[in-house]
Amino acid sequence: MARKLLRDLPGSDLYYMSKFTQGDEEEKGIRTFEGSVRLLFPDFFREYTGLIVFISLGAVVRMIAPVLKDKKVDPAVVVIDDRGDHAISVLSGHLGGANELTREVARLIGANPVITTASDVQQTIPVDLFGRSFGWELDSFEKATPVSASVVNEEEIAVIQEVGERNWWQYPDKPIPPQIKSYDSFAAAWDATFQAALVVTHRLLTPEETVRFLGNGVVYRPKTIVIGIGCNRGTSAAEIESVITETLLEQKLSIKSVRTLATINIKADEEGLLAVCEKYGWPLETYTPDELNEMPMSEKSDTVFRFTGAYGVSEPAALRAAQADKPLLTKKKSGNVTISLAIWQGEGTR
């Protein structure tokens, strides 16, 4: 079974005791060891994001206990019994991906997946994973545990969603429970009765909204903000980053909701832009002058056209990358940088 998983799980490594050597370990990249596997777990926890262990559940619990840190950093741990009848999600079921790994392993070896996290058993919203498949970020884990308790205890839940993908319910054969109510704005939910709130927005909340909804609530940041950028050749990363962060703050938007940066293709090698994208993990999308000229613009610049072949850069680039018809911020010029903002209108957002 272990060798089958090595073959079928891309990027996996296999370790077993040297007494089980078959002679082809070097050829297949299999690593053997002497002594207790318990001594290897500190290194495994540092080096891998997921561990599949063919040892009894109780033994695994005792071995990993001394190296546990936090569910936000611990790897997924899945235990398989000696006969391969059961694949058991043991650690980091949600954030670490152990539940997903358990299902995949069970599928590959024909085992029964054993998953005990309450939201999976009850088929409801997993608070710490809500929207993760779309790239949403949980703003803070501070209230994640009490909000999760409210969800699994079937209390009244308000989902306030201003932006982002709307197809977040992941159980096609089960309707959304009646105690989970959705609202498309804070105003619509203001007078509602609820015990916990899940807020999906790219906006920075006002003090009044924070008090009303985050007493027992969490905020998710969907990837909806598209930044169109134009800049002079050689503009530093520091200046570009400063203009972006200042503009987002002026617009009361969270930097965690930035989806992508967009610009003209002649800026594809602009070092400052590339450095900022690398720092924040943002993709850089580039377009030809013809592609930019196809987009609506608040004003066309003959000067920009003479140098680039496009009548504008930041605004049409933002609109094209966002699949939008109008910008949130038409254009702002600051030093060597021109910036525009648009809200992503792609699949699932309408």
Residue, then its C-alpha position, 0 to 999 in steps of 0.5 A: m500500500a505504501r509503495k502504491l501511494l508513493r507511485d500515485l501521490p505526486g511529490s511524496d516520499l516513502y520511509y520505512m525501517s531497513k528490515f523491510t528492505q527489498g533491494d530496489e530502494e535506491e532506484k525508487g528513491i525510498r528511504t530507510f532508517e534504523g531505530s524508532v520512527r518517533l525520532l524522525f517526527p520532529d524533522f517530518f513536521r518541519e519538512y512536510t505538509g502532510l504525513i501518512v502513517f501506517i501505525s496504530l492510531g494510539a501510537v501515532v498520537r503518543m509520538i506526535a504529541p511532543v512536536l505539536k505546535d498549532k493547527k495553523v502550522d502543524p502538518a496534516v496527519v493521516v493514519i492507515d491501519d495495517r490492513g488498509d481498511h481505514a484512513i483516519s484524519v488525525l491532525s490538522g483536518h481543515l487548515g492542514g488539509a488532512n481531511e482532503l488528504t484522507r479522502e484522496v488516500a482512501r480513494l487510492i487504496g480502497a479504504n474507508p475515510v474516517i473524518t470526525t471534524a464536526s462541520d464535515v460530519q454535520q455537512t455545514i460551513p467549516v469556519d476555518l476553511f470557508g471560501r478557501s477553495f476560492g482563495w479567501e483569507l480569514d482576517s483573524f483566527e481570534k473568533a474562529t473557535p467560538v464562531s465554529a461552535s455556533v455553526v456546529n451547534e446550529e445557532e442562528i448564523a448571519v452570512i453577510q457577503e458584499v463581494g466574492e464568489r456566491n457558490w460557496w455552499q459545498y454540499p449539492d445534495k443538501p440545502i443550506p440549513p434555515q438557521i444560516k441566513s445570507y445578506d448582501s449588505f450590512a444594512a440588510a443584516w443590521d436588524a437581524t437576530f443571530q449568534a454569530a456572523l461570517v462577513v465576506t468583504h474587501r472593505l475595512l469595517t467601520p467601528e459601528e460595523t465592527v461592534r455590531f457584527l464582530g462580537n462573535g464574528v469573523v471576516y473573510r477577504p475574497k480576492t476581488i481587488v484588481i490593481g491597474i498600474g502604470c509607471n515610469r521605467g525604473t520606478s522602485a518597488a518601494e515607491i510602487e508599494s507605497v502608492i498601492t498601500e496608501t491608495l487602498l487605505e484611502q479607499k478603505l480596502s484590505i490589501k488581503s483582498v488584492r487579486t492581481l496587478a495588471t499593466i501593459n506588456i512592455k512592463a512585464d520585466e519591470e523590476g519594481l513591479l515584479a518585486v512587489c508582486e513577489k513580496y505579496g504573492w500577486p500575479l502580474e497580468t500584462y496586456t498588449p496595446d490593442e487589448l487595452n485599447e479595446m477597453p472603455m477609458s474615462e479619458k484617452s491620452d495621445t501622449v501615452f499612445r505615442f510611447t506605448g501604442a495604448y491610449g491608457v494603461s492603468e484603467p483599461a488594464a484593471l478593467r480587463a483583468a477584473q472582467a469589469d465595465k467600470p472602475l472603482l477608482t478611475k485613475k490616480k497619479s502619484g510620483n512615477v506611478t499611476i494606479s486604478l482599481a476595479i472589482w473582479q466580476g468573474e465566474g461565480t461573483r454574480 
